[in-house]
Amino acid sequence: QVHLVESGGGLVQAGGSLRLSCAASGSITSINVMGWYRQAPGKQRELVATISTGESTNYADSVKGRFTISRGSANTVYLQMNSLKPEDTAVYYCNLVNVYSYNYWGQGTQVTVSS
């Protein structure tokens, strides 16, 4: 089992900032990619950002220039979210893909941006 624990979500005003954290624990062999996805009410889940073991990053066009994904030293990934907009409101999910292409997901953390 791999357990992903997210934290840092909450309620913020438009223009504010949040930093999401995701810590992975359990039977981790080797991480290939970690990332963040989000799902807004009535919408499909979408990719927000990913980061590979080689530090290559990928961002959705809607968050480029505002969000930054980074890795910590102990199977941890962060998402710094600046200049938040109401359309960023969603449940944010941490994702891990290991070298065997197994996918793991966190339980999600709610981010709400008010006008």
N, C-alpha and C positions, 0 to 999 in steps of 0.2 A: 504494500500500500504506500501511496504517496499522498500526503496531506498538505494542502495549500491553505494558508490562513491569511486573509486580507484584512487590512485595517486602514483607517484614514478617511473613510467616507463621512459625509455629513451634509448639512445645510449651509449654503453660502450665498451671499449676494452676487449678482452679476458683476464681473470685473475682479472678483476675488480669486483666491488660490487655495488649492488643496494638494497634499502629497499622499498618494496611496502607496501602501507597502504590501508586499506579498512574501511570506516566508514559507519555504518548502521543507518538509521533514518526512521521515520514513525511509522506505526502501528505494533510495535514489541510486541508480547506477551511474548515469551520466546525463547531464542536461545538454540538449542540443539548442533549443530555443525556448525562451520565456516571453510572455507577452500579456497584453491587456486587451480585452474585448468589452463591448458594452451592448446593452439592450434597453431601448426606451420602450415605454408603453405603446403597444400596437405596432411595433417595429421589429424587424429581424435583427438578430445579433450581428454585430459588425466588428471588424478589426479596428483597434485603436492604434496600437504600436507593438512591435516585436523587437527583440534583441537577441542576437546569436552569441555563441561562445567566442566568436571572433570579433565581437563588439559591433558587428554590422547591425544597423537599425533600420526600421521601416515604419512609416507613419501614414495614417489616413490623411488625405488631403485636407479634411476639415479641421485637423488639429495641428498641422504643421506650423511651426513658429510659436505655438502656445504650449504644447506639451513636450516633455522630455522623459524618455525612458532610460533607465540606468540599472546596472547590476551592483549589488553589494558583495561583500566578501564571503558570505555564508549562505549560498542558495537563496538569495533574496533579490527581489526586483522592485524597483520603485517607479512611480509615475508622478512626475511633478506637473501639475496642471495650473497654468496661469491664465489670466484674462478669461475666466470662465463665462460662458454664455448660457442662457436658459436652455438652448438646444443641446447642451452637454448633459442635461439631466438624464440619468439612466442608472441601471444596475451595472456595475463594473465587475468583470470577472477576470481573475488571474488564470493564466494558462501555462502549462509546462509540457514540452514535448521532449522525450529523452532520445538517445541515439538509436533506440529500437522503434522509434515512431509511435510510442505509446503516449496518448494524450491524457492529461490530468487537469482538473478544473477545481477552482475554489468555489465557495458557496455564494459569492457575490457580495458586494458592498454598495449601498445606495448612495448616489451623489445627486443632490438636488440643488439647482441653481435658480434662485428667485429673481424676478425682475425688480 
